[in-house]
């Protein structure tokens, strides 16, 4: 799992980007006005939105549980949900969400899940999620085309980059999922690069320590990977279930701005319009190499949600939206990740004894 110092550094960058963006967004709002707006928000709607976000993360755990059980891996639903929160935390503090899946694979492997099957499961979940995001965005743009026209024009460049990135990512994930040979070539290339950087001395030390040469371990892992891939090919119902769950998860995520609007009593905008704005927002910022898209999400949210919130409510609304759909859950996920690290450390000490 990511080292403590690196985790703190990424977390600090996320915090700095967030603070800078919020200071810019709230530059025209006095502290008294902000406090008054937040006091007037209906807490029940905000609690409902936060509960929806917790369920959003938990459903990723359900996806892990379904896919890994299909591959006959020993995993409980409770553990799967815990891994989902760990992934949310490390995705939220690393550029392009690059730290989430490695942390999840590490945790699962330490708990007895085959590492290759864990990686394959997360690849499948990620691929299905990206397909769902692209599909959702396209449907919303078509269904709400008149309402979204000004918004699409204002972020056309980001939308083009985001959609193109998602298409490339989906193609790469599908290739790794259903072409084990492509996975083998990529893994072998990375291994050769690593060996070239580290030199033969490290290879010899590693071989003595583990009793198994790195190429042999790689072949064993790829054999497990191929077996898991074959399981998935013959269980299309699992992929269908993951697709359905992903669409439900995205609906939950995209509904958060509507919950905030209801908390402020801004009922002139429909849930469909709010979901449509959230869908293109997510697509626009998903490809940006920033921890949790911090800074960019707040700025683009400010631009898009100015279509539905008054100038007096816009700053507080964006603050609450990001607090519900990211920062609040990030705090819960950080606690879960800390507990996971503690349990892993305790397990390691018991093994050494």
DAJOMO-V676787 format. One record per residue. RES is the residue in three letters. PHI is phi as a letter, one per 20 degrees, with the letter a starting at -180 (none if undefined). PSI is psi in degrees with one decimal (999 if undefined). OMEGA is omega in radians with two decimals (NA if undefined). Layout:
((RES/PHI/PSI/OMEGA) (RES/PHI/PSI/OMEGA))
//
This chain:
((UNK/none/156.1/-3.09) (UNK/g/136.5/-3.14) (UNK/f/155.4/-3.09) (UNK/f/-42.9/-3.11) (UNK/f/-43.1/3.13) (UNK/f/-40.8/3.11) (UNK/f/-43.8/3.12) (UNK/f/-38.1/-3.14) (UNK/f/-47.2/3.11) (UNK/f/-39.6/3.11) (UNK/f/-39.2/3.12) (UNK/f/-40.5/3.09) (UNK/f/-44.1/3.10) (UNK/g/-44.6/-3.13) (UNK/f/-43.4/-3.13) (UNK/f/-44.2/3.11) (UNK/f/-41.3/-3.14) (UNK/f/-48.5/-3.12) (UNK/f/-42.6/-3.14) (UNK/f/-43.8/-3.13) (UNK/f/-42.5/-3.12) (UNK/f/-35.3/3.08) (UNK/f/-38.4/3.12) (UNK/f/-42.5/-3.12) (UNK/f/-39.6/-3.06) (UNK/e/18.2/-3.06) (UNK/f/-28.4/-3.12) (UNK/e/7.3/-3.11) (UNK/d/124.9/3.11) (UNK/f/157.5/3.12) (UNK/g/-35.8/3.14) (UNK/f/-42.7/3.12) (UNK/f/-40.5/3.13) (UNK/f/-46.8/3.14) (UNK/f/-40.5/3.13) (UNK/f/-43.4/3.13) (UNK/f/-42.5/-3.13) (UNK/f/-35.6/3.11) (UNK/f/-32.2/-3.10) (UNK/f/-13.8/3.13) (UNK/f/139.4/3.14) (UNK/f/114.8/-3.05) (UNK/f/-30.1/-3.11) (UNK/f/-41.2/3.09) (UNK/f/-39.2/3.13) (UNK/f/-41.2/3.08) (UNK/f/-38.5/3.09) (UNK/f/-42.4/3.11) (UNK/f/-40.2/3.13) (UNK/f/-40.2/3.08) (UNK/f/-36.7/3.11) (UNK/f/-38.5/3.12) (UNK/f/-37.8/3.08) (UNK/f/-39.0/3.09) (UNK/f/-35.7/3.08) (UNK/g/-46.5/3.14) (UNK/f/-42.1/-3.12) (UNK/f/-34.7/-3.14) (UNK/f/-24.6/3.01) (UNK/f/-37.6/3.06) (UNK/f/-37.8/3.07) (UNK/f/-40.3/3.10) (UNK/f/-42.5/3.09) (UNK/f/-44.6/-3.12) (UNK/g/-47.2/-3.11) (UNK/f/-46.1/-3.08) (UNK/f/-40.1/-3.13) (UNK/f/-34.2/3.05) (UNK/f/-33.8/3.06) (UNK/f/-35.4/3.11) (UNK/e/12.8/3.05) (UNK/m/41.2/3.11) (UNK/e/142.6/-3.12) (UNK/f/104.3/-3.13) (UNK/b/142.7/3.11) (UNK/d/158.6/3.12) (UNK/f/-39.4/3.14) (UNK/f/-44.4/3.12) (UNK/f/-39.4/3.14) (UNK/f/-43.0/3.13) (UNK/f/-37.6/3.10) (UNK/f/-41.5/3.11) (UNK/f/-33.7/3.13) (UNK/f/-42.4/3.12) (UNK/f/-36.4/3.06) (UNK/f/-43.8/3.13) (UNK/f/-39.3/3.13) (UNK/f/-41.4/-3.12) (UNK/f/-52.5/-3.07) (UNK/f/-28.7/3.02) (UNK/f/-36.6/-3.08) (UNK/f/-22.1/-3.07) (UNK/d/2.8/-3.13) (UNK/d/148.1/-3.14) (UNK/g/135.4/3.13) (UNK/l/26.6/3.12) (UNK/l/34.1/-3.01) (UNK/f/-17.3/-3.06) (UNK/e/-12.2/-3.04) (UNK/f/-53.1/-3.06) (UNK/f/-43.1/3.06) (UNK/g/-39.7/3.12) (UNK/f/-39.1/3.13) (UNK/f/-42.9/3.11) (UNK/f/-42.8/3.13) (UNK/g/-48.3/-3.11) (UNK/f/-44.2/-3.13) (UNK/f/-41.3/-3.13) (UNK/f/-38.3/3.11) (UNK/f/-22.5/3.13) (UNK/e/10.8/3.03) (UNK/n/4.2/3.09) (UNK/e/135.3/3.11) (UNK/g/127.2/-3.07) (UNK/f/-38.7/3.14) (UNK/f/-42.1/3.12) (UNK/f/-36.6/3.09) (UNK/f/-44.9/3.12) (UNK/f/-40.4/3.13) (UNK/f/-41.2/3.11) (UNK/f/-45.6/-3.12) (UNK/f/-34.3/3.05) (UNK/f/-44.9/3.13) (UNK/f/-46.6/-3.14) (UNK/f/-42.6/3.14) (UNK/f/-43.3/3.14) (UNK/f/-45.2/3.13) (UNK/f/-38.8/3.14) (UNK/f/-43.6/3.13) (UNK/f/-40.5/3.09) (UNK/f/-43.1/3.14) (UNK/f/-41.3/-3.14) (UNK/f/-43.8/3.14) (UNK/f/-44.0/3.13) (UNK/f/-44.6/-3.12) (UNK/f/-45.5/-3.14) (UNK/f/-43.3/-3.14) (UNK/f/-42.3/3.14) (UNK/f/-41.9/-3.13) (UNK/f/-40.3/3.11) (UNK/f/-38.3/3.13) (UNK/f/-45.2/-3.05) (UNK/f/-33.3/-3.10) (UNK/d/36.5/-2.98) (UNK/f/-38.1/3.14) (UNK/f/-45.5/-3.14) (UNK/f/-39.5/-3.04) (UNK/e/-9.5/-3.03) (UNK/g/-49.8/3.11) (UNK/f/-38.0/-3.12) (UNK/f/-44.1/3.14) (UNK/f/-41.7/3.14) (UNK/f/-37.7/-3.07) (UNK/f/-24.9/-3.13) (UNK/c/29.1/-3.08) (UNK/g/-42.2/-3.10) (UNK/f/-48.9/-3.14) (UNK/f/-38.1/3.12) (UNK/f/-41.2/3.13) (UNK/f/-45.7/3.11) (UNK/f/-46.1/-3.11) (UNK/f/-44.8/3.14) (UNK/f/-41.5/3.14) (UNK/f/-42.5/3.11) (UNK/f/-42.4/3.14) (UNK/f/-39.7/3.11) (UNK/f/-45.4/3.12) (UNK/f/-41.3/-3.14) (UNK/f/-42.2/3.11) (UNK/f/-44.1/3.13) (UNK/f/-43.0/-3.13) (UNK/f/-42.4/-3.13) (UNK/f/-43.4/3.13) (UNK/f/-36.8/3.12) (UNK/f/-45.1/3.14) (UNK/f/-33.6/-3.11) (UNK/f/-45.8/-2.96) (UNK/d/8.9/3.03) (UNK/c/83.3/-3.14) (UNK/g/-28.4/3.12) (UNK/f/-39.5/3.09) (UNK/f/-40.6/3.10) (UNK/f/-39.9/-3.14) (UNK/f/-43.8/-3.14) (UNK/f/-42.6/-3.14) (UNK/f/-44.8/-3.13) (UNK/f/-39.9/3.11) (UNK/f/-40.1/3.11) (UNK/f/-42.9/3.11) (UNK/f/-38.5/3.12) (UNK/f/-43.2/3.13) (UNK/f/-38.8/3.11) (UNK/f/-43.7/3.13) (UNK/f/-43.0/-3.14) (UNK/f/-37.3/3.11) (UNK/f/-35.8/-3.14) (UNK/f/-38.8/-3.03) (UNK/e/-26.4/3.12) (UNK/n/167.8/-3.04) (UNK/f/-24.0/-3.12) (UNK/f/-44.4/3.14) (UNK/f/-37.6/3.14) (UNK/f/-40.8/-3.13) (UNK/f/-42.0/3.11) (UNK/f/-41.8/-3.13) (UNK/f/-40.3/-3.13) (UNK/f/-41.4/3.13) (UNK/f/-35.9/-3.08) (UNK/f/-40.6/-3.04) (UNK/e/-18.4/-3.10) (UNK/m/9.6/-3.12) (UNK/b/127.4/-3.13) (UNK/f/150.5/-3.10) (UNK/g/-44.5/3.12) (UNK/g/-36.1/3.13) (UNK/f/-41.7/3.10) (UNK/f/-38.3/3.13) (UNK/f/-44.5/3.13) (UNK/f/-37.1/3.12) (UNK/f/-42.3/3.11) (UNK/f/-40.8/-3.14) (UNK/f/-31.8/3.07) (UNK/f/-42.9/3.06) (UNK/f/-38.7/-3.14) (UNK/f/-45.6/-3.14) (UNK/f/-40.1/3.13) (UNK/f/-43.0/3.10) (UNK/f/-38.4/3.12) (UNK/f/-39.6/3.11) (UNK/f/-39.8/3.08) (UNK/g/-46.8/-3.08) (UNK/f/-36.4/-3.14) (UNK/f/-30.4/-3.10) (UNK/e/9.1/3.11) (UNK/c/63.6/-3.12) (UNK/f/-23.7/3.12) (UNK/f/-33.5/3.11) (UNK/f/-43.7/3.11) (UNK/f/-40.1/3.10) (UNK/f/-40.9/3.11) (UNK/f/-39.7/3.11) (UNK/f/-38.1/3.11) (UNK/f/-43.8/3.13) (UNK/f/-44.8/3.14) (UNK/f/-38.5/3.13) (UNK/f/-40.6/3.10) (UNK/f/-38.4/3.08) (UNK/f/-43.4/3.13) (UNK/f/-43.8/-3.14) (UNK/f/-37.2/3.09) (UNK/f/-41.2/3.08) (UNK/f/-48.8/-3.12) (UNK/f/-46.0/-3.08) (UNK/f/-13.3/3.14) (UNK/e/-12.4/-3.05) (UNK/g/-45.0/3.11) (UNK/g/-32.7/3.11) (UNK/f/-39.0/3.08) (UNK/f/-40.4/3.10) (UNK/f/-40.4/3.10) (UNK/f/-41.8/3.11) (UNK/f/-34.4/3.11) (UNK/f/-32.0/3.11) (UNK/e/-1.3/-3.13) (UNK/m/18.4/-3.14) (UNK/e/74.3/-3.00) (UNK/e/6.2/-3.11) (UNK/f/-16.0/3.12) (UNK/d/134.9/-3.09) (UNK/f/161.6/3.08) (UNK/f/-38.4/3.13) (UNK/f/-39.5/3.13) (UNK/f/-40.9/3.10) (UNK/f/-42.0/3.12) (UNK/f/-39.4/3.13) (UNK/f/-43.9/3.10) (UNK/f/-42.4/-3.14) (UNK/f/-36.2/-3.12) (UNK/f/-44.2/-3.13) (UNK/f/-29.0/3.05) (UNK/f/-48.4/-3.13) (UNK/f/-42.3/-3.13) (UNK/f/-35.4/-3.08) (UNK/f/-37.2/-3.02) (UNK/d/-7.0/-3.03) (UNK/f/-25.9/-3.07) (UNK/e/-4.1/-3.07) (UNK/f/132.3/-3.07) (UNK/e/58.3/3.13) (UNK/c/143.9/3.10) (UNK/g/115.9/3.14) (UNK/m/18.6/-3.04) (UNK/l/28.0/-3.10) (UNK/f/139.1/-3.09) (UNK/n/-57.6/3.14) (UNK/f/-44.0/-3.13) (UNK/f/-43.8/3.14) (UNK/f/-42.4/-3.09) (UNK/f/-45.7/-3.13) (UNK/f/-35.5/3.06) (UNK/g/-42.9/3.13) (UNK/f/-40.0/-3.14) (UNK/f/-47.5/-3.05) (UNK/f/-43.8/-3.05) (UNK/f/-2.7/2.98) (UNK/f/-13.6/3.09) (UNK/f/-20.3/-3.01) (UNK/c/-19.6/3.13) (UNK/d/146.0/3.07) (UNK/f/162.8/-3.12) (UNK/f/-32.3/-3.14) (UNK/f/-31.1/-3.08) (UNK/e/-12.8/-3.00) (UNK/g/-50.9/-3.13) (UNK/f/-53.1/3.09) (UNK/g/-36.0/-3.13) (UNK/f/-45.7/3.12) (UNK/f/-40.0/3.10) (UNK/f/-44.3/-3.13) (UNK/f/-39.6/3.14) (UNK/g/-47.9/-3.12) (UNK/f/-31.0/3.09) (UNK/f/-38.2/-3.12) (UNK/f/-47.6/-2.99) (UNK/e/-2.0/3.11) (UNK/b/-63.8/-2.94) (UNK/f/-38.6/3.10) (UNK/f/-45.9/3.13) (UNK/f/-32.7/3.12) (UNK/f/-38.1/3.11) (UNK/f/-44.5/3.09) (UNK/f/-42.0/-3.12) (UNK/f/-35.9/3.11) (UNK/f/-41.8/3.10) (UNK/f/-40.9/3.12) (UNK/f/-42.1/3.13) (UNK/f/-39.3/3.12) (UNK/f/-42.2/3.11) (UNK/f/-40.2/3.12) (UNK/f/-43.2/3.12) (UNK/f/-41.0/3.13) (UNK/f/-44.4/-3.14) (UNK/f/-39.2/3.12) (UNK/f/-41.8/3.11) (UNK/f/-40.9/3.11) (UNK/f/-39.6/3.13) (UNK/f/-41.7/-3.14) (UNK/f/-41.4/3.13) (UNK/f/-38.8/3.12) (UNK/f/-39.1/3.14) (UNK/f/-41.4/-3.13) (UNK/f/-38.4/3.10) (UNK/f/999/NA))
//
